[in-house]
Amino acid sequence: MKIYVFADMEGISGIRIMEQVQKGNTADYAVGCKLMISEVNEVVKALCDYGAKEVVVCDTHGGGGQIEVSQMDSRATYEISRSQLMPSLDDTFDGVILLGHHCKAGTRNGFLDHTMTSLAWHRFKINGEEMGEIGLEAAYAGHFNVPVLVVTGDEATAVEAKETLGTVECAVVKYAMGRNQARCLSLPVAHARIREAIKNGLSLVGKIRPFKPQLPATLELTFNRSDYADYFDDKKDVERIDARTIVKKIDSFLDYKFR
């Protein structure tokens, strides 16, 4: 069994304030990185304990840089997400785990809710349905016929994952108190929940379908400000439909980016 772990930071166990995910906040961010390293190692161990023979972990938060390879479980390999969403993912994988994730922009009582960038993106839709990063990433994995098996993060993230994907295992490790603060489970309890979700998620291999929105697909992006949309006025494959909203039609979710 071959599993891809796509690890974000906002939904990692123990991370409860914004400063812990911001690279400029040295002390708090260092704590956040330590928590992320601990959780990824717990996940790799659980995957190997429950039958995975190959594990690839992608450190995706802010283009990567949180995971120190020297501190990681040697049974997995590690990469970062910059020019490509999930660089090593292909159709040889049996499933994807979305670790440490967050809910989409505009979710009430979602810890650090955003979609791709809280600075610029206001709302994102696939074929007219509002989506967050969970939906976009699942559609990307679906291109390779790989299903999302497990999603971990706060309670709002679990709700969104089930609404978007249907059958998926979720581990709730924290509860938002507004947007910028979370009430967290202790690490042993949170990690136990994640282990249980992984055990149950691996049992879904071969039983659930990947998430595959209809193609050709229409991607619609509304920005927080009109000047972000101004950039796309001369892009031939992007249509501007109002001051803040652009639309792009794609034949493959490998072409998910707005350039």
Backbone bond lengths (Angstrom), bond angles and torsions (degrees), N, CA, C in turn:
res aa  C-N    CA-C-N  psi(-1)  N-CA   C-N-CA  omega(-1)  CA-C   N-CA-C  phi
1 M - - - 1.464 - - 1.526 109.69 -
2 K 1.320 116.01 133.51 1.464 122.48 -175.41 1.527 109.26 -121.03
3 I 1.341 116.60 122.64 1.467 121.38 -171.73 1.527 110.41 -125.90
4 Y 1.346 114.55 138.73 1.465 122.12 176.54 1.527 108.80 -107.79
5 V 1.332 116.85 125.27 1.467 122.77 179.09 1.525 108.46 -107.17
6 F 1.327 115.46 116.03 1.470 121.51 -179.74 1.517 107.24 -103.95
7 A 1.336 116.38 103.53 1.465 121.57 -167.34 1.525 112.03 -104.09
8 D 1.330 115.75 113.79 1.454 122.12 170.48 1.526 107.84 -96.51
9 M 1.320 118.28 -173.71 1.465 119.94 -170.72 1.526 114.32 -117.71
10 E 1.343 117.52 -35.15 1.467 119.77 -172.62 1.525 112.97 -59.81
11 G 1.332 117.39 -31.13 1.454 120.41 -177.76 1.514 115.29 -96.32
12 I 1.333 117.06 10.03 1.469 120.65 178.62 1.527 109.95 -69.16
13 S 1.321 115.78 141.72 1.472 121.50 -179.68 1.522 110.93 -57.13
14 G 1.329 115.79 134.35 1.461 121.57 176.39 1.515 114.48 90.38
15 I 1.324 118.57 -17.19 1.463 120.85 177.32 1.523 108.20 -80.98
16 R 1.326 116.07 119.70 1.465 119.67 -169.54 1.522 114.79 -133.75
17 I 1.340 117.27 -4.20 1.469 120.58 175.57 1.530 108.81 -136.82
18 M 1.324 116.05 156.32 1.460 121.03 -175.80 1.521 112.58 -59.79
19 E 1.322 117.34 -37.37 1.464 120.92 -175.43 1.527 112.83 -58.99
20 Q 1.323 116.95 -23.70 1.469 119.95 -178.51 1.523 112.92 -74.51
21 V 1.342 118.04 -11.58 1.468 120.25 178.31 1.530 111.83 -113.81
22 Q 1.321 117.83 6.14 1.460 122.38 -178.19 1.523 110.05 -102.94
23 K 1.321 116.15 121.54 1.458 120.71 -173.39 1.528 112.81 -64.96
24 G 1.322 118.28 -23.53 1.458 119.89 -179.91 1.518 113.90 -77.46
25 N 1.327 117.75 -16.83 1.471 121.71 -178.95 1.527 108.31 -93.11
26 T 1.313 116.24 86.98 1.459 122.14 -165.06 1.522 113.79 -55.63
27 A 1.331 118.57 -52.96 1.459 120.64 -174.46 1.523 111.77 -68.16
28 D 1.332 117.44 -49.55 1.458 120.78 -178.82 1.535 111.19 -66.69
29 Y 1.316 116.14 -39.91 1.472 120.38 179.75 1.531 110.71 -64.09
30 A 1.319 117.17 -38.49 1.474 120.50 177.84 1.518 110.80 -60.54
31 V 1.331 116.25 -39.59 1.466 120.18 175.77 1.520 109.91 -63.62
32 G 1.334 117.09 -43.94 1.459 121.02 178.70 1.513 111.94 -59.34
33 C 1.334 117.38 -43.34 1.466 120.88 178.91 1.528 111.12 -63.37
34 K 1.311 116.73 -40.64 1.466 120.53 178.28 1.528 110.67 -61.52
35 L 1.324 116.71 -41.82 1.464 120.98 178.24 1.527 111.01 -64.96
36 M 1.338 116.57 -39.82 1.463 120.26 179.92 1.524 111.21 -66.72
37 I 1.322 116.97 -43.37 1.464 120.93 178.31 1.522 110.41 -60.06
38 S 1.320 116.39 -44.39 1.463 120.77 179.24 1.519 111.45 -60.41
39 E 1.333 116.21 -43.77 1.461 119.73 -177.24 1.525 111.82 -69.65
40 V 1.323 117.34 -42.20 1.465 119.42 178.18 1.523 110.38 -60.50
41 N 1.314 117.45 -42.11 1.464 119.80 178.41 1.529 111.88 -63.32
42 E 1.325 117.09 -37.48 1.466 120.42 175.94 1.527 110.65 -62.91
43 V 1.318 116.18 -39.71 1.460 120.79 -178.94 1.522 111.19 -68.12
44 V 1.322 116.92 -44.34 1.468 119.75 178.43 1.525 110.26 -60.87
45 K 1.321 116.51 -43.07 1.465 119.60 178.35 1.523 111.33 -60.92
46 A 1.337 116.19 -45.08 1.464 120.03 -179.64 1.520 110.88 -62.73
47 L 1.317 117.07 -43.52 1.461 120.57 179.88 1.521 111.30 -60.38
48 C 1.317 116.42 -45.09 1.462 119.89 179.20 1.519 111.50 -67.40
49 D 1.327 117.09 -38.36 1.464 120.55 178.30 1.521 111.76 -62.97
50 Y 1.333 116.97 -33.09 1.467 121.15 -175.14 1.533 113.51 -100.63
51 G 1.325 116.63 14.70 1.453 118.10 167.41 1.504 118.43 115.82
52 A 1.323 118.90 -3.08 1.465 119.52 178.01 1.523 109.83 -70.55
53 K 1.309 115.87 134.83 1.460 121.33 178.91 1.525 112.26 -100.49
54 E 1.326 116.47 -21.40 1.463 121.14 178.61 1.526 108.37 -143.50
55 V 1.346 116.40 132.49 1.467 122.44 -179.23 1.522 109.17 -132.50
56 V 1.319 115.98 129.80 1.465 122.04 172.59 1.519 107.51 -116.96
57 V 1.323 117.25 130.25 1.462 122.51 178.97 1.519 109.24 -113.46
58 C 1.324 116.08 129.36 1.462 121.47 175.97 1.524 109.47 -110.14
59 D 1.321 116.28 121.17 1.463 123.97 174.99 1.527 106.59 -86.32
60 T 1.337 116.89 104.69 1.473 119.63 -169.64 1.524 114.51 -106.03
61 H 1.310 119.22 -17.33 1.465 120.38 -174.10 1.526 110.58 -62.80
62 G 1.327 116.55 121.68 1.455 120.80 178.06 1.516 113.53 60.96
63 G 1.328 117.05 28.37 1.458 120.48 -177.99 1.516 113.91 81.47
64 G 1.331 116.88 10.64 1.460 120.73 178.07 1.515 112.71 95.97
65 G 1.329 115.53 174.27 1.460 121.00 178.09 1.506 114.34 117.40
66 Q 1.342 117.71 -4.99 1.461 120.67 -179.87 1.536 111.64 -82.29
67 I 1.322 116.17 -37.17 1.462 121.70 -174.98 1.524 110.32 -84.49
68 E 1.324 115.98 129.44 1.460 121.97 173.28 1.527 107.38 -100.35
69 V 1.325 116.43 112.42 1.464 121.06 -172.11 1.525 111.55 -57.68
70 S 1.316 117.18 -32.37 1.472 120.01 -179.02 1.526 112.40 -63.67
71 Q 1.333 117.51 -19.73 1.458 121.47 -178.38 1.528 113.03 -101.95
72 M 1.334 117.07 3.55 1.452 119.93 -171.22 1.528 112.24 -96.96
73 D 1.326 114.87 154.88 1.461 122.94 176.32 1.530 108.99 -57.24
74 S 1.325 116.67 125.68 1.463 121.59 -173.13 1.520 113.34 -73.11
75 R 1.322 118.13 -7.89 1.461 120.20 -179.22 1.529 112.82 -79.35
76 A 1.329 116.94 -11.10 1.464 120.81 177.78 1.520 110.08 -110.76
77 T 1.326 116.11 164.84 1.457 121.82 168.64 1.521 107.91 -112.28
78 Y 1.354 116.20 157.90 1.453 120.76 -168.46 1.523 111.33 -131.87
79 E 1.348 115.05 139.07 1.461 120.92 177.88 1.521 109.23 -143.60
80 I 1.329 116.40 174.24 1.461 121.69 178.08 1.517 109.58 -123.06
81 S 1.337 115.68 160.78 1.457 122.29 -177.74 1.522 109.23 -110.88
82 R 1.326 116.09 109.45 1.461 120.25 176.54 1.523 110.26 -130.25
83 S 1.314 117.66 -78.30 1.459 119.88 -177.69 1.520 112.54 -75.73
84 Q 1.323 117.01 -20.64 1.461 122.31 -178.17 1.521 108.93 -134.02
85 L 1.334 117.75 143.98 1.457 120.83 -172.66 1.529 112.12 -62.64
86 M 1.320 117.07 -57.73 1.467 122.45 179.26 1.526 107.00 -127.58
87 P 1.323 117.97 86.97 1.458 121.43 -166.21 1.527 116.00 -53.94
88 S 1.327 118.16 -41.66 1.467 119.89 -175.16 1.522 114.07 -93.19
89 L 1.304 117.43 -5.02 1.463 119.22 -174.87 1.520 111.11 -65.15
90 D 1.330 115.56 133.46 1.457 121.82 173.59 1.522 108.34 -152.11
91 D 1.333 116.46 -173.49 1.464 119.49 -172.80 1.519 114.17 -77.93
92 T 1.334 117.70 5.77 1.465 119.88 174.82 1.524 112.50 -86.55
93 F 1.344 116.90 -9.11 1.465 120.49 179.86 1.530 110.41 -82.62
94 D 1.324 115.32 148.48 1.466 121.66 179.49 1.518 112.82 -94.26
95 G 1.319 117.83 -20.01 1.451 119.63 -179.08 1.513 112.51 -175.44
96 V 1.332 114.83 162.86 1.465 123.60 178.27 1.524 108.65 -119.15
97 I 1.320 115.88 140.39 1.463 122.28 171.31 1.519 107.76 -113.83
98 L 1.326 116.74 123.51 1.463 122.44 176.04 1.532 107.34 -94.79
99 L 1.305 115.46 97.91 1.464 122.43 -173.85 1.527 110.95 -95.87
100 G 1.332 116.59 139.34 1.459 121.02 174.25 1.505 114.28 63.73
101 H 1.321 116.70 38.18 1.462 120.62 -173.33 1.534 112.99 -91.25
102 H 1.325 114.56 172.21 1.465 122.21 -178.15 1.518 109.01 -133.42
103 C 1.315 115.86 166.72 1.471 120.47 -178.50 1.525 110.69 -86.12
104 K 1.330 114.55 170.86 1.467 121.20 -175.32 1.525 111.81 -72.25
105 A 1.322 114.94 161.84 1.465 121.71 178.19 1.518 110.74 -57.20
106 G 1.323 115.56 136.71 1.460 120.67 176.47 1.508 115.18 89.87
107 T 1.337 117.30 7.53 1.465 120.73 179.04 1.522 109.84 -82.86
108 R 1.309 116.32 125.98 1.462 119.87 179.14 1.524 109.36 -71.22
109 N 1.337 115.89 137.42 1.456 122.47 -178.81 1.524 112.25 52.80
110 G 1.332 114.11 46.09 1.451 121.48 171.70 1.516 108.63 -114.84
111 F 1.326 117.45 124.02 1.460 120.79 -175.41 1.531 110.16 -65.98
112 L 1.326 116.18 120.46 1.457 124.26 178.88 1.533 111.92 51.30
113 D 1.332 115.76 41.96 1.467 120.72 -179.90 1.527 111.03 -57.77
114 H 1.324 115.94 134.46 1.455 122.75 173.39 1.522 108.50 -170.79
115 T 1.318 116.09 167.57 1.458 122.04 173.48 1.514 107.57 -126.25
116 M 1.304 116.25 111.26 1.466 126.07 179.97 1.532 112.34 65.13
117 T 1.311 118.79 -57.71 1.462 121.35 179.11 1.522 109.72 -146.70
118 S 1.311 116.74 122.87 1.462 120.27 179.33 1.524 111.12 -70.64
119 L 1.325 117.55 -19.67 1.460 121.07 179.61 1.519 111.60 -70.04
120 A 1.343 117.29 -42.00 1.463 119.91 -168.25 1.518 115.25 -114.55
121 W 1.326 119.11 -38.81 1.466 121.18 -171.58 1.522 111.62 -87.57
122 H 1.329 115.67 125.74 1.470 121.67 177.70 1.525 111.62 -98.56
123 R 1.327 116.60 -46.73 1.468 120.90 -178.47 1.527 109.38 -151.11
124 F 1.344 116.48 139.11 1.459 121.93 -179.93 1.522 108.57 -129.39
125 K 1.347 116.22 135.91 1.455 120.72 -179.55 1.522 110.61 -130.55
126 I 1.328 115.47 145.84 1.457 122.99 170.21 1.524 106.96 -117.45
127 N 1.325 116.35 119.10 1.475 121.65 -178.36 1.524 112.15 51.34
128 G 1.319 115.43 41.29 1.451 121.80 176.26 1.513 115.79 83.51
129 E 1.331 118.20 -3.83 1.464 121.94 -178.99 1.518 109.51 -105.14
130 E 1.326 115.70 126.54 1.456 119.67 -178.86 1.523 110.51 -65.16
131 M 1.312 115.70 134.16 1.458 122.20 -177.84 1.518 110.31 -133.98
132 G 1.325 115.06 158.10 1.454 121.05 169.03 1.514 109.13 -111.18
133 E 1.316 115.62 -161.61 1.458 119.93 -179.90 1.527 112.03 -65.32
134 I 1.327 117.04 -30.61 1.463 119.81 178.81 1.526 110.37 -59.22
135 G 1.330 116.95 -48.25 1.458 120.35 -179.69 1.512 112.49 -65.48
136 L 1.329 116.89 -42.76 1.456 120.82 -180.00 1.526 110.93 -63.73
137 E 1.320 116.60 -45.53 1.470 120.31 -179.22 1.525 111.54 -67.13
138 A 1.327 116.52 -38.32 1.464 119.86 177.99 1.521 110.95 -65.44
139 A 1.348 116.96 -37.60 1.462 120.56 177.54 1.523 110.87 -67.16
140 Y 1.327 116.78 -37.63 1.465 121.13 176.51 1.532 109.61 -62.25
141 A 1.334 116.97 -46.74 1.463 120.35 177.79 1.521 110.90 -63.62
142 G 1.333 115.96 -34.48 1.455 120.73 179.51 1.521 113.03 -62.91
143 H 1.324 116.72 -26.92 1.470 120.10 176.02 1.532 110.26 -56.64
144 F 1.337 116.39 -33.92 1.465 121.86 -179.21 1.534 111.79 -96.08
145 N 1.349 115.80 9.22 1.471 122.03 -177.53 1.524 112.73 62.13
146 V 1.339 115.03 35.21 1.461 121.36 179.22 1.532 108.65 -110.55
147 P 1.335 118.72 124.26 1.467 120.46 -179.64 1.523 112.74 -86.36
148 V 1.326 115.61 154.53 1.468 121.20 169.11 1.518 107.70 -82.84
149 L 1.322 116.20 124.15 1.462 122.05 -176.68 1.523 112.70 -96.45
150 V 1.339 116.60 -37.77 1.467 121.64 -172.00 1.528 109.35 -141.19
151 V 1.329 116.44 140.09 1.466 123.01 171.45 1.516 107.99 -128.52
152 T 1.336 117.61 132.70 1.461 120.96 176.93 1.521 110.07 -123.48
153 G 1.334 116.06 150.15 1.461 121.28 -179.93 1.510 110.28 158.85
154 D 1.331 117.23 -150.65 1.459 119.94 -179.72 1.531 110.46 -82.43
155 E 1.319 115.51 177.24 1.466 120.87 -175.98 1.519 111.51 -61.14
156 A 1.335 117.90 -42.10 1.461 121.10 -179.25 1.525 111.37 -63.82
157 T 1.320 116.95 -33.30 1.461 121.62 177.81 1.520 110.51 -65.54
158 A 1.325 116.54 -42.20 1.464 120.35 178.53 1.523 111.28 -63.47
159 V 1.317 116.64 -41.30 1.475 120.41 177.63 1.519 109.90 -60.50
160 E 1.327 117.07 -47.30 1.460 120.78 -179.66 1.528 111.43 -62.50
161 A 1.333 117.11 -41.74 1.463 120.49 -178.97 1.521 111.29 -60.28
162 K 1.326 116.47 -44.50 1.462 119.91 -179.25 1.523 111.55 -69.44
163 E 1.336 116.96 -38.00 1.462 119.66 177.88 1.525 111.43 -65.56
164 T 1.316 116.86 -36.59 1.467 121.51 -176.39 1.523 112.27 -81.62
165 L 1.336 116.52 -44.87 1.459 120.95 -170.03 1.519 114.28 -102.62
166 G 1.311 117.21 -19.30 1.465 119.31 -177.36 1.514 110.55 81.48
167 T 1.320 117.38 -108.37 1.463 121.30 -178.45 1.520 109.82 -78.53
168 V 1.323 116.28 110.05 1.455 122.87 177.38 1.523 107.25 -160.09
169 E 1.325 116.89 144.22 1.461 120.86 176.00 1.523 109.43 -85.27
170 C 1.323 117.08 137.89 1.464 121.38 -179.75 1.529 110.61 -128.19
171 A 1.322 115.52 143.11 1.458 121.71 172.82 1.530 107.90 -119.58
172 V 1.323 116.50 115.87 1.468 122.08 177.68 1.524 108.16 -90.58
173 V 1.335 116.45 119.05 1.462 120.06 -175.76 1.525 112.59 -115.74
174 K 1.348 116.88 -2.82 1.464 120.09 179.35 1.520 109.67 -161.99
175 Y 1.327 115.41 166.84 1.464 122.58 -178.71 1.518 107.68 -134.10
176 A 1.319 116.84 124.72 1.459 121.07 -176.34 1.524 111.30 -70.38
177 M 1.308 114.70 144.60 1.468 122.80 172.31 1.530 105.33 -117.70
178 G 1.352 116.75 78.95 1.442 120.42 -166.49 1.520 108.64 78.92
179 R 1.326 117.19 -159.17 1.462 120.26 -177.03 1.523 113.40 -85.65
180 N 1.315 118.49 -36.62 1.462 121.50 -163.71 1.526 115.22 -104.15
181 Q 1.314 117.13 9.73 1.454 119.72 179.79 1.521 108.93 -148.94
182 A 1.326 116.40 144.76 1.461 120.46 -179.28 1.521 110.55 -133.39
183 R 1.317 114.60 149.87 1.465 122.94 173.31 1.523 106.60 -99.47
184 C 1.343 116.59 116.38 1.467 121.34 -170.08 1.530 112.19 -104.31
185 L 1.307 114.91 148.34 1.457 121.03 167.78 1.525 108.95 -72.09
186 S 1.314 116.81 158.28 1.462 119.44 172.73 1.521 108.94 -63.07
187 L 1.314 117.59 153.97 1.463 120.22 -177.79 1.530 112.90 -59.90
188 P 1.338 119.88 -43.20 1.467 117.93 178.88 1.528 112.94 -60.20
189 V 1.334 117.15 -40.37 1.465 120.45 -179.90 1.526 110.25 -69.92
190 A 1.335 117.36 -44.03 1.463 120.78 179.66 1.520 111.17 -62.44
191 H 1.328 116.60 -45.19 1.461 119.87 -179.45 1.531 111.43 -66.12
192 A 1.311 116.74 -33.27 1.468 119.78 175.98 1.529 110.39 -65.12
193 R 1.323 116.45 -39.57 1.472 119.77 177.21 1.524 110.50 -63.23
194 I 1.326 116.27 -41.18 1.465 119.98 179.92 1.520 110.75 -65.72
195 R 1.315 117.03 -42.87 1.473 120.26 178.03 1.534 110.48 -58.95
196 E 1.319 116.94 -42.87 1.460 120.57 -179.70 1.530 110.43 -65.15
197 A 1.338 116.49 -41.27 1.463 119.84 178.65 1.527 110.75 -64.17
198 I 1.319 117.26 -38.24 1.466 120.61 178.30 1.529 110.62 -66.72
199 K 1.307 116.74 -43.96 1.476 120.03 177.64 1.526 110.40 -56.91
200 N 1.331 116.25 -47.81 1.464 120.56 -179.71 1.532 111.47 -69.99
201 G 1.340 116.27 -36.67 1.451 120.03 -179.43 1.521 112.71 -65.34
202 L 1.311 116.97 -40.09 1.466 119.70 179.53 1.525 111.47 -65.76
203 S 1.329 116.43 -25.86 1.469 119.12 177.29 1.527 111.94 -71.16
204 L 1.345 117.28 -12.66 1.466 121.72 178.75 1.523 112.85 -84.92
205 V 1.331 117.39 -11.30 1.464 120.36 -178.10 1.526 110.01 -57.14
206 G 1.315 115.79 127.85 1.450 121.54 -178.88 1.512 114.63 83.20
207 K 1.345 116.75 -3.65 1.463 121.07 -176.69 1.525 113.09 -112.40
208 I 1.324 118.12 -19.24 1.465 120.42 -179.33 1.527 109.94 -119.14
209 R 1.325 114.52 153.66 1.453 120.16 -179.20 1.526 111.01 -90.50
210 P 1.314 117.24 150.64 1.470 119.67 173.20 1.517 110.97 -67.31
211 F 1.305 116.01 160.48 1.462 122.64 178.35 1.519 108.11 -83.75
212 K 1.343 116.74 115.09 1.459 121.19 -174.16 1.523 110.36 -134.93
213 P 1.340 118.06 86.72 1.464 120.26 174.70 1.528 110.45 -58.25
214 Q 1.315 114.84 151.53 1.465 120.42 -177.04 1.525 111.55 -60.79
215 L 1.326 114.85 137.50 1.460 122.79 175.74 1.525 109.94 -113.36
216 P 1.330 119.32 150.68 1.469 126.17 -8.24 1.537 110.77 -58.16
217 A 1.306 115.65 146.79 1.462 120.92 -177.21 1.528 110.79 -110.42
218 T 1.326 114.24 150.77 1.462 120.87 174.95 1.524 109.22 -107.21
219 L 1.316 116.09 120.38 1.460 122.00 175.66 1.520 108.64 -101.26
220 E 1.320 116.04 128.99 1.464 120.83 179.76 1.520 108.92 -123.76
221 L 1.315 115.73 127.66 1.465 121.50 -177.08 1.518 110.13 -126.47
222 T 1.332 115.95 123.25 1.461 122.08 174.14 1.519 108.45 -106.46
223 F 1.314 116.26 125.23 1.457 121.59 -179.31 1.529 111.09 -87.55
224 N 1.314 115.51 166.25 1.453 120.73 175.11 1.528 112.22 -71.94
225 R 1.360 116.20 -27.60 1.462 120.49 -177.57 1.520 109.27 -138.73
226 S 1.313 116.20 153.40 1.463 120.74 -177.70 1.521 113.04 -68.67
227 D 1.338 118.70 -27.58 1.460 118.77 -177.24 1.527 112.57 -68.22
228 Y 1.339 116.95 -23.80 1.463 118.57 174.47 1.525 110.47 -67.10
229 A 1.324 116.83 -34.89 1.469 120.73 178.04 1.522 111.71 -73.85
230 D 1.333 117.75 -26.31 1.467 120.82 179.95 1.529 111.49 -55.56
231 Y 1.310 117.13 -34.47 1.469 122.04 -177.32 1.524 112.16 -57.59
232 F 1.335 116.58 -28.55 1.458 120.46 -172.83 1.529 113.60 -94.13
233 D 1.322 117.19 4.12 1.470 119.72 -176.79 1.525 112.99 -59.25
234 D 1.321 118.50 -30.39 1.468 120.59 -177.19 1.532 112.58 -105.83
235 K 1.343 117.47 14.86 1.456 120.92 179.20 1.531 109.17 -90.63
236 K 1.330 117.00 122.35 1.456 121.21 -171.90 1.526 113.22 -68.25
237 D 1.340 117.87 -28.93 1.465 119.48 -175.60 1.524 113.01 -94.75
238 V 1.334 117.67 6.92 1.457 122.48 -177.79 1.527 109.25 -123.96
239 E 1.332 116.02 132.11 1.463 121.18 177.62 1.530 109.27 -108.17
240 R 1.301 116.34 132.85 1.462 121.04 176.44 1.515 108.41 -95.01
241 I 1.341 116.59 122.70 1.456 119.14 -175.04 1.521 113.71 -107.07
242 D 1.321 117.80 -15.48 1.462 120.91 169.55 1.519 107.72 -160.55
243 A 1.309 117.53 -170.14 1.462 120.73 -172.12 1.526 112.86 -59.34
244 R 1.336 116.90 -35.53 1.462 119.50 -173.90 1.531 113.94 -116.73
245 T 1.322 119.11 -0.72 1.461 121.72 -169.66 1.520 112.28 -119.66
246 I 1.333 115.39 134.48 1.460 122.07 176.18 1.530 108.86 -125.92
247 V 1.325 115.57 157.27 1.461 122.25 -178.60 1.523 108.96 -131.86
248 K 1.320 115.57 141.51 1.456 121.71 177.66 1.517 108.81 -138.00
249 K 1.326 117.87 136.61 1.459 121.95 176.86 1.523 108.66 -104.80
250 I 1.340 115.83 134.30 1.463 120.63 -176.63 1.523 110.50 -129.98
251 D 1.316 115.15 153.13 1.463 121.91 176.07 1.521 111.93 -101.93
252 S 1.333 116.37 -9.36 1.463 121.61 -178.66 1.518 108.70 -151.96
253 F 1.337 116.66 143.71 1.460 119.52 178.26 1.516 112.87 -77.36
254 L 1.324 117.29 -0.38 1.454 119.54 168.01 1.522 110.25 -70.04
255 D 1.332 116.64 -17.48 1.458 123.21 -178.91 1.526 110.76 -104.60
256 Y 1.327 116.96 40.68 1.462 122.24 -173.88 1.529 113.31 -75.72
257 K 1.318 118.14 -17.73 1.459 120.48 -171.94 1.523 111.98 -77.79
258 F 1.330 115.08 146.27 1.460 122.53 168.30 1.524 106.76 -95.53
259 R 1.342 116.50 119.81 1.462 119.80 -174.57 1.531 110.34 -114.33
